Each structure stands twice: as structure tokens, then as C-alpha cells.
């Protein structure tokens, strides 16, 4: 393997590690989609996209969602 290829491979490995670290500890971000919906990035592989009224409906029951999670904690899995 040539020195150029070795250097490129090392650069790509370092870039890959940086991307992995960024995804794990990365903050959530938001964007308005082409269709006018709100997309939240950083929760998984794909963004969570809902229209305004859907987000508002969800936010209105935030306390209920938190209680449900607490009540069913023993059944719910976490993503590592």
C-alpha cells in the first residue's frame, strides 16, 4: 500500500471516529422541511418530522407522556 493510501486511510479513520463521537453526544437541532413541517435531528438515524399542529398536540400531553414513561419504565427499553 502506498504512503498516500495509508495517509488517506488514517485520515478517514479519524474522520469516522469524530463523526461517531458527534452523533453520540450531539445536540438536537431543528429545521423547517420543504413541506413546512418541523424536523428534529439528532434523536436517531432519521429526523422526527411532524407538522405544527401535531407537535402542539404532542406538547400538550407532555406531562402524560412523562407519567406513562415512569409508570412503564420496567417495560421500556433504552437505546444505547
C-alpha positions as CSV (number, residue, x, y, z in Angstrom):
1,X,0.0,0.0,0.0
2,X,1.4,3.4,-0.9
3,X,2.1,6.1,1.6
4,X,-0.7,8.3,0.1
5,X,-3.2,5.5,0.6
6,X,-2.0,4.9,4.1
7,X,-2.3,8.6,4.9
8,X,-5.8,8.7,3.4
9,X,-6.9,5.6,5.3
10,X,-5.7,7.2,8.5
11,X,-7.5,10.4,7.7
12,X,-10.7,8.6,7.0
13,X,-10.5,6.6,10.2
14,X,-10.0,9.8,12.3
15,X,-12.9,11.4,10.5
16,X,-15.1,8.4,11.2
17,X,-14.3,8.5,14.9
18,X,-15.1,12.2,15.0
19,X,-18.5,11.5,13.4
20,X,-19.3,8.7,15.8
21,X,-18.5,11.0,18.8
22,X,-20.5,13.8,17.4
23,X,-23.6,11.6,16.9
24,X,-23.5,10.2,20.5
25,X,-23.1,13.5,22.3
26,X,-24.6,15.7,19.7
27,X,-27.3,18.2,20.5
28,X,-30.7,18.2,18.9
29,X,-31.3,20.5,16.1
30,X,-34.4,21.7,14.2
31,X,-35.2,22.6,10.7
32,X,-38.3,23.5,8.7
33,X,-38.8,20.9,6.0
34,X,-39.6,21.6,2.3
35,X,-43.2,20.9,3.0
36,X,-43.4,23.2,6.0
37,X,-43.1,20.7,8.8
38,X,-40.7,20.8,11.8
39,X,-38.0,18.2,11.7
40,X,-35.9,17.4,14.8
41,X,-32.5,15.9,14.1
42,X,-30.2,14.0,16.5
43,X,-32.6,11.5,18.0
44,X,-31.8,8.7,15.7
45,X,-30.8,7.8,12.2
46,X,-33.7,9.8,10.7
47,X,-35.3,13.1,11.8
48,X,-38.6,13.1,13.6
49,X,-40.8,15.2,11.4
50,X,-44.3,16.5,12.3
51,X,-46.5,19.4,11.3
52,X,-47.0,22.3,13.7
53,X,-50.4,21.1,15.0
54,X,-49.0,17.6,15.6
55,X,-46.1,19.0,17.7
56,X,-48.5,21.2,19.6
57,X,-50.8,18.3,20.3
58,X,-47.9,16.2,21.5
59,X,-46.5,19.0,23.7
60,X,-49.9,19.5,25.3
61,X,-49.7,16.0,26.7
62,X,-46.0,16.1,27.7
63,X,-46.9,15.5,31.4
64,X,-48.9,12.5,30.5
65,X,-46.1,11.1,28.3
66,X,-43.6,11.5,31.2
67,X,-46.0,9.8,33.6
68,X,-46.6,7.0,31.2
69,X,-42.8,6.5,30.8
70,X,-42.4,6.5,34.6
71,X,-45.2,4.0,35.1
72,X,-43.9,1.7,32.4
73,X,-40.2,2.1,33.0
74,X,-39.8,-1.6,33.7
75,X,-41.2,-2.4,30.2
76,X,-39.5,0.2,28.2
77,X,-36.0,-0.3,26.6
78,X,-33.3,2.4,26.2
79,X,-31.3,2.8,23.1
80,X,-27.6,2.6,23.7
